[in-house]
Amino acid sequence: MNPLPAALARLHELAYNLRWTWDHTTRTLFERLDPNFWTDRGPDPVGTLLSVSVDQLARAADDPDYRALYERVVADFDDYMAAKNTWFESAHGDRTRTRIAYFSAEFGLTEVLPIFSGGLGMLAGDHLRSASDLGVPLAGVGLLYRQGYFTQTLDHDGWQSERRDANDFTRLPLTLETDGEGTPKSVLVHFPGRQVRAQIWRAQVGRVPLYLLDTDVPENSPEDRGITGQLYGGDREMRIQQEMVLGVGGMHALAAMEIDPEVVHLNEGHSAFAVLERARRAAAQTGVDYWTALKETGARTVFTTHTPEPAGHDYFAPDLVRKYLGGYAREMGVSVEEILPLGRRNGYDSAEYFCMTIIALRAAGFSNGVSRLHGEVCREMWQSIWPQISEENIPISSITNGVHYQSWASPETIELYDKYLGGEWRNRPDDRKLWANIEKIPDAELWNIHRERRSRLVDFTRRRLRRQWEARGLAPEEIAATDSALDPHVLTLVFCRRVVPYKRIGLLLRDPDRLIKLLTNTKRPVQLIYAGKASPGDEYGRQMVHRIVQLSQRPDLRGRLAFLEDYNMAVARTLAEGADVWLNTPRRPHEASGTSGMKAAVCGTLNASVLDGWWDEAWNDADPHAPAIGWAFGAETSVNEEADDRRDSETLFSLLENQIVPLFYERGAGELPSEWIAQVKSSLVQLGPVFNTHRMVKEYCAKGYFRG
């Protein structure tokens, strides 16, 4: 990295604080240093500083306009970091010395730092951002994966391939924690017959530090260096090793950073071993027996479960648990045979596998699902853990997820809200009175901004399709056709999800002739964009991706149907901003929450969704006297999944043909779709103050962190 001119000396500090992921002015500062780099690579301040030349830096330092922008950004950054009037100080001023540790196997903060795979990581990233904005004294704990999640590519025939690229941590917004002599700080985790060392990196997220453990150090064996090699990689033994490093090593890392958390929040069960280590430490410090320590620390533990899907809950064979917890249990002064029942529904069944979700549910003083409906599903799903308690009294509550609005709304949208809601909406996105001002926005102004976003989406899709088709080796005339793919004036539907069976990405493909007729209607055309990754080795997902890609290459659909490979945060953000309708078709009640629809909603995109997860409560809580907030279907379920899919496919087609398409193309004065705009405003007014992570984090403080 070239030395920075004295006039721009704090660019380094700004680049290494991930506040730039939600502050558009800071991003503009780095983009102006090297616009071509950002066009090619996307938002990446550290990468910009590593690539920018001495001459470019000198020109920026000599440019009075650039220096004025730099000084404004620095002043705003300093005010933010030093703020003393945060929500947390106002609401919990007596707890300013409290520390909360937030454990998660993945964090979605920026595509530059690929340590996440999907919604769980996105939620964790937004949790940290809102905690920072609100001044909550929280520290994140996770793993730093050398390869992260996979990059999705398509071959010539449209089949998914996976590529894993190694991350160079020195080129990422990360700082290696060191002691006073410059030696990297590290922790040791006891494994059978050996110790595994993990060094500690920090990603600074506004005011919140995120500590990430990395076992790829010379002191470890090649096998142990690979423990943090891949997110969700390897076999069951690799997974228990990762979760030992995350849970046990994470508690060690907090101690190394001189953090003794009063509250520990486990974001899904991957980090549940933290409860064992926390109790061990408490017993050693206070002299109480281990089980008393486990009960006392558990009272200050929060556990959030995110999915009813079996694949989302880790189970380990008893012998594998004995292998990795046997010696550890002896250190705690207990037997591993006493630990095993904590992770079983039936503690007396010696053959039952050990479940990380169950040990978290047993240990935590507060547990929750991520929507009201998901809370109900969880209480039914895990009732057997408490057979003596009626289902409605099972100790699993619900706190509905949200999204961090400034991270997902476009600059134009943020500017619009600043203008009509006032700048305080950024600090108080959960204030209903502020969102009521949406009604003051002139219809034409709201619609024109959305048209700009849709045009940007079309341009973005064309560029990505061209790159995809060139990489796949398609014919030149086919590649040339990407220049006219999609139309910036046409009703645009978007479906972006992981390609797993319960998401039902193929619901509209059940009747391809009807879909083709819908998309190619000359009077009221529709265009549809798909994006999503199939898990490696998942044949269903690979087949669905291939089927959509093949359909999109039909000559009559090339301008109306597209599949974008490698769904990531940049793709999600652009599609959520530019779509007219966000489609969500899970098989109820398998969608625990579903935050992508919330991201779309804050941008003024309407949702058409099955009544599952967050949409179930959004729809049922909506004002029946106000304009609709979108469309809902699929509330009924049966034991016959095929019949349910057939019914929901028919219902969705009917909604599109008879309600959604006509409403979009019905134009009034000034060629504006007045009824459509009324629904957009109704959606923003009613959903805006509810489905944001500021409200969510405040709710965790009240119900979980500081209950009672």
C-alpha positions, 0 to 999 in steps of 0.5 A, spaced: 500 500 500 502 506 497 503 511 503 498 516 504 499 524 503 498 527 509 492 531 507 488 524 506 492 520 512 485 517 515 483 514 509 486 508 512 482 508 518 476 509 514 477 503 509 478 498 515 472 500 519 466 497 515 461 503 517 463 504 509 458 498 508 452 503 510 455 510 509 454 512 502 458 518 502 464 514 505 463 509 499 463 515 494 470 518 497 473 511 495 470 511 489 472 517 486 479 515 488 479 510 482 472 509 479 475 504 474 477 499 480 470 500 483 466 499 476 470 492 475 471 490 483 465 493 486 465 497 493 472 495 496 476 501 500 481 497 502 482 494 495 482 501 492 488 503 497 492 497 495 491 499 487 491 506 487 497 509 485 502 515 488 500 520 482 492 518 483 493 519 491 497 526 490 491 528 485 486 527 490 490 531 495 491 537 491 483 537 489 479 542 493 473 538 492 476 531 494 479 534 500 472 538 502 469 531 501 474 527 505 474 532 511 466 532 511 467 524 511 472 524 517 468 529 521 462 525 520 466 519 522 468 522 528 462 524 531 459 517 530 464 514 533 464 518 539 457 519 540 455 519 547 447 520 546 446 513 543 439 510 544 443 505 549 445 510 553 438 513 554 435 507 555 440 503 559 445 508 561 446 504 568 449 498 563 454 502 559 459 497 562 455 491 560 458 487 554 454 482 550 458 477 546 454 475 539 456 468 536 455 466 529 458 461 524 457 467 519 457 474 518 454 477 512 457 484 512 460 485 505 462 481 499 469 483 500 469 479 506 466 472 504 465 469 510 457 468 509 453 463 505 445 466 506 440 469 510 443 467 517 450 471 515 446 477 512 442 477 519 448 477 523 451 482 519 445 487 520 445 485 527 452 488 528 450 494 524 444 496 528 448 495 535 453 499 532 448 505 530 444 504 537 450 504 541 449 497 544 456 495 547 456 488 543 462 484 540 461 479 535 465 472 535 466 468 528 470 464 524 475 467 519 474 462 513 480 461 508 476 460 502 469 462 505 463 460 501 463 457 494 463 462 487 457 459 483 459 459 475 455 456 469 458 451 464 456 451 457 450 447 458 448 451 464 450 446 469 452 449 476 459 449 477 463 451 484 469 454 485 472 456 492 477 462 491 482 463 497 482 469 501 488 473 502 487 476 509 492 482 508 488 485 502 481 485 506 478 490 511 481 486 517 486 487 523 490 482 526 490 483 533 497 483 537 500 484 544 504 490 546 510 487 542 507 486 536 506 478 537 499 476 534 494 474 539 492 467 539 488 462 543 489 454 544 483 449 544 484 442 546 483 437 541 484 429 542 491 428 543 493 435 541 492 443 542 489 447 536 492 454 535 487 460 532 489 467 531 485 473 532 483 478 527 478 483 528 473 487 523 471 493 525 463 494 524 462 502 526 463 501 534 462 494 534 468 489 534 468 483 530 473 477 532 474 472 527 478 466 529 483 463 524 487 456 525 491 457 518 497 458 522 504 455 522 504 451 529 498 447 527 498 441 523 496 441 515 489 438 517 488 443 523 490 449 519 484 447 514 479 447 520 477 454 518 478 453 511 471 452 508 464 455 511 460 449 512 465 444 509 468 437 510 465 431 514 461 431 521 468 431 524 470 437 521 464 440 523 465 439 530 472 441 530 469 448 527 464 448 532 469 447 538 473 453 535 467 457 534 464 456 541 470 454 546 475 458 542 471 464 541 470 464 549 478 464 549 478 470 544 474 474 548 478 473 554 484 474 550 481 481 548 479 482 556 472 482 555 468 478 560 461 478 557 455 479 561 450 476 556 452 471 550 448 471 544 448 464 540 446 466 533 444 458 531 446 452 535 453 452 531 456 456 537 453 452 543 459 449 546 460 456 548 455 455 554 460 449 556 466 453 556 463 459 559 460 455 565 467 452 566 470 459 567 465 461 571 466 455 576 473 456 576 473 463 578 467 463 583 468 456 586 461 453 585 460 446 582 460 446 574 452 445 574 451 451 578 455 455 574 452 452 568 445 454 570 447 461 573 451 463 566 445 460 562 440 465 565 445 470 561 445 466 555 440 468 549 439 463 543 436 464 537 434 458 532 433 460 525 430 454 521 425 448 522 429 445 516 433 439 519 439 440 515 440 447 519 441 443 526 447 439 527 447 432 530 453 429 532 454 421 533 455 420 541 462 417 540 464 423 536 462 427 542 466 423 547 472 423 542 472 431 542 469 433 549 471 427 553 478 430 556 474 437 556 469 434 560 474 432 565 477 439 566 470 441 568 470 436 573 464 432 570 463 426 565 462 426 558 456 422 559 453 427 564 454 432 558 451 428 552 444 428 555 444 436 555 444 435 547 438 429 547 431 430 547 431 423 551 437 424 556 436 416 557 437 414 550 444 413 549 444 411 542 441 418 540 445 423 537 447 430 540 444 436 537 447 443 538 440 446 538 438 442 543 444 443 548 443 451 546 435 450 548 437 447 554 442 452 557 439 458 555 435 463 559 432 466 553 430 462 546 427 465 540 424 463 533 425 469 528 418 470 527 411 469 530 409 463 526 416 460 527 416 461 534 409 457 534 413 452 529 419 451 534 414 450 540 411 444 537 418 442 534 422 442 540 416 440 545 419 433 547 425 437 550 420 439 555 415 433 555 411 435 562 410 442 559 404 444 554 406 446 548 403 454 549 408 454 555 414 451 551 420 456 553 421 459 546 419 466 544 419 470 538 423 476 536 422 477 528 428 479 524 429 485 521 434 488 516 439 494 516 435 499 512 441 504 510 445 498 508 440 495 503 436 502 501 439 505 494 442 512 495 436 515 491 432 512 496 435 514 502 436 521 499 428 521 498 427 519 505 431 524 508 427 529 504 420 527 506 421 523 513 427 527 516 434 525 517 432 522 524 429 516 520 436 513 520 436 513 527 429 511 529 427 507 523 422 504 528 418 510 529 411 510 526 410 517 526 416 518 521 414 513 516 407 516 516 410 522 512 411 517 506 404 519 504 407 526 503 412 524 497 409 526 490 407 520 486 411 522 480 417 523 484 416 516 488 415 513 481 421 516 477 426 514 482 423 507 482 424 507 474 431 509 475 432 503 479 429 499 475 433 501 469 439 500 473 437 493 474 436 492 467 443 495 465 446 491 471 443 484 468 445 486 461 453 486 464 452 480 468 449 476 463 454 478 457 460 476 462 456 469 464 455 468 456 462 470 454 465 465 460 460 459 458 463 460 451 456 461 447 456 464 440 457 471 438 450 472 436 448 469 443 452 474 447 450 480 443 443 479 444 445 480 452 445 488 450 437 488 449 436 483 454 430 485 459 426 492 458 427 498 463 419 499 462 417 492 463 414 489 469 419 486 473 419 480 477 425 477 481 426 471 485 432 470 489 433 464 494 437 458 495 435 453 491 433 448 496 426 444 495 422 448 500 423 454 497 420 452 491 423 456 485 420 452 480 413 454 482 412 458 476 415 452 472 410 447 473 406 450 467 411 453 462 406 454 457 403 459 461 409 462 464 411 463 456 405 466 455 405 471 461 412 473 459 411 474 452 404 478 452 405 484 447 400 489 450 402 487 458 409 484 458 413 481 464 420 480 465 423 475 470 429 474 473 432 468 477 438 468 482 440 463 487 445 457 489 444 450 489 448 447 495 454 443 492 452 436 491 445 437 491 442 434 485 435 437 486 438 444 486 443 443 480 437 440 476 433 447 477 438 451 476 439 448 469 432 448 467 431 455 468 438 457 464 435 452 459 429 456 459 432 463 459 436 461 452 429 460 448 429 465 443 422 468 445 425 468 452 432 471 451 429 478 453 424 476 458 427 471 462 434 471 466 438 467 471 444 471 474 449 466 477 453 467 483 447 470 487 451 475 493 450 481 496 451 486 490 446 482 486 441 482 492 442 489 493 441 491 486 435 486 485 431 488 491 432 496 489 430 495 482 424 489 482 417 491 482 415 485 485 419 480 490 416 473 489 417 468 495 414 461 494 416 457 500 412 451 503 409 453 509 411 453 514 418 452 512 420 459 512 422 461 518 423 469 517 425 471 510 429 477 510 430 478 503 423 481 502 424 486 507 430 489 503 425 489 497 420 492 501 424 498 504 426 500 497 419 500 495 418 493 492 412 490 493 412 483 495 408 477 493 409 471 498 406 465 501 403 467 508 410 464 511 415 467 516 415 475 516 410 475 511 405 472 515 405 477 521 406 483 516 400 481 512 395 479 518 397 485 522 396 490 516 391 495 516 385 492 512 382 499 511 388 502 507 391 500 500 394 493 500 401 492 502 402 487 496 399 480 495 399 473 499 397 466 498 399 459 500 396 459 507 393 452 507 397 446 507 396 439 507 400 432 507 400 432 500 405 436 498 404 435 490 397 438 491 399 444 495 404 445 490 399 445 484 394 449 488 399 455 489 402 455 482 395 456 480 394 461 485 400 465 483 399 465 476 392 467 477 394 473 482 399 475 476 394 475 470 388 478 474 391 483 479 399 484 479 399 485 471 393 489 470 395 494 476 402 495 474 399 497 467 393 501 469 395 508 468 392 515 470 394 522 470 401 523 468 401 516 465 402 514 473 400 507 476 396 511 481 393 504 485 400 501 484 404 507 488 398 507 493 400 500 495 407 502 495 406 507 500 402 503 504 407 498 504 412 503 506 408 506 512 406 499 515 412 495 514 417 500 515 417 501 522 417 494 524 421 490 519 428 493 521 434 491 525 434 497 530 427 495 532 429 488 533 436 489 537 432 493 541 427 488 542 433 483 544 435 488 549 428 488 552 426 481 552 433 477 552 439 481 554 436 485 560 430 481 561 427 482 568 
